[in-house]
């Protein structure tokens, strides 16, 4: 079996959270959000190693948490860059596996089943894939004056999530080309698309939310509490 590594992005400061604590270190049910994310990959049998990307101010704290929660698959802590894209490149460069998953630390609710499904979707002929969910609402394109210009076809629209999975060399090449052209993308799949390669969309779960605002903390705790309750009932 080929080696699969994971890059966890935990270098953000979370301005929209209105907290002096970076959101990846806020707690859900008395455990840091970062640890919730890491433990899913730590316990997944197909994942061989993990790299955590952070910043200088948080480096020691990340190191402490990894030791405290006995995360054996975390092989390195990597210093991130100014932008998310720079942090991804640093993390992927430091992760010497044939395949790599890129995941936001604040998406603490991805499940082992979703990760497995994503891994099964990639191969030599399909070297990139991302979790996503179909848009539920009607989406309209609006001009600068607040006037609707077009109602988009909801059947063609998906909300992109992480993790995203790539052939490592393909992803590195996509990042290098973007840097040479001074392109800043919103996600790594976009960089691969710009190379002309296709990205497979793998249906995920709507519960794989990204913690961004204070309201997300309450929703996140509800998701975890429901899962724990279900686990107890089925044991």
C-alpha positions, -999 to +999 in steps of 0.1 A: +000+000+000+013+035-008+021+059+020-005+086+027+004+117+047-017+145+060-010+182+063-030+198+090-032+236+087-032+252+121-014+285+115-045+309+113-054+335+139-092+334+133-101+372+132-138+365+128-140+345+160-135+376+181-112+358+205-076+364+216-071+326+214-066+312+178-097+292+169-079+259+165-070+260+202-106+268+214-122+238+231-152+217+220-164+195+249-132+203+269-108+193+240-090+217+216-104+218+181-070+210+167-069+177+187-104+167+175-091+170+139-058+153+146-073+123+164-095+113+134-063+110+112-043+095+140-068+067+144-073+061+106-055+029+095-047+042+060-029+073+073+009+068+078+020+102+091+009+138+099+025+172+096+011+201+115+016+236+101+016+264+126+031+297+133+060+308+156+038+321+184+019+287+186+048+263+179+054+254+216+017+250+224+012+227+194+042+206+205+027+204+240-007+193+228+007+166+206+026+152+235-003+156+259-027+136+237+000+110+226-003+116+189+022+092+175+016+098+138+025+135+140+061+134+127+068+171+124+056+206+132+062+230+103+063+267+103+036+283+081+038+313+058+020+346+053-009+331+034-027+297+036-012+288+003+023+294+016+015+272+046+002+244+025+033+244+003+056+243+034+036+214+049+035+193+016+072+199+010+079+185+045+057+155+041+076+127+021+046+105+011+034+096-024-001+109-016-010+138+007-043+150+022-046+187+031-070+195+059-080+226+078-075+221+116-108+238+123-128+212+104-130+190+134-159+169+124-147+150+093-153+113+099-132+082+092-157+070+066-154+103+047-116+100+047-118+064+034-142+074+007-119+102-004-088+079-005-107+054-026-115+081-051-079+088-061-056+067-082-031+072-110-057+083-135-075+105-110-047+122-089-068+148-071-101+147-052-120+168-026-148+163-002-178+185-010-216+187-005-243+199-029-256+235-024-291+234-008-301+270-014-308+290-045-277+310-055-278+342-075-250+362-090-254+399-080-237+429-095-220+457-076-253+476-073-271+447-056-291+437-087-295+401-096-278+393-129-283+355-130-298+326-110-273+298-111-281+262-116-281+247-082-276+212-095-241+222-107-230+239-075-211+223-046-196+236-014-160+225-012-146+211+020-114+196+033-096+172+033-085+174-003-062+146-015-035+148-042-006+131-058+021+149-039+043+157-069+013+171-088+004+194-059+039+206-054+041+214-092+007+232-090+020+254-061+053+262-078+035+273-110+011+294-090+040+311-072+058+318-105+026+334-119+018+353-086-016+334-083-033+332-049-060+306-049-088+299-023-080+262-022-054+237-035-079+220-059-080+253-078-043+253-083-045+218-098-074+228-120-052+256-133-027+230-145-055+214-166-059+184-144-093+172-132-104+171-096-128+145-085-156+157-062-165+132-035-197+137-016-191+144+021-214+153+050-230+186+059-217+182+094-181+187+082-183+223+090-155+248+094-153+266+127-152+303+118-175+323+140-187+320+177-220+304+165-200+276+150-188+266+185-223+258+196-231+239+164-199+220+167-205+209+202-240+198+192-226+177+164-201+160+188-226+155+215-250+138+191-222+115+178-212+105+214-248+098+223-252+076+192-220+058+200-231+050+235-265+037+223-249+014+198-223-002+221 
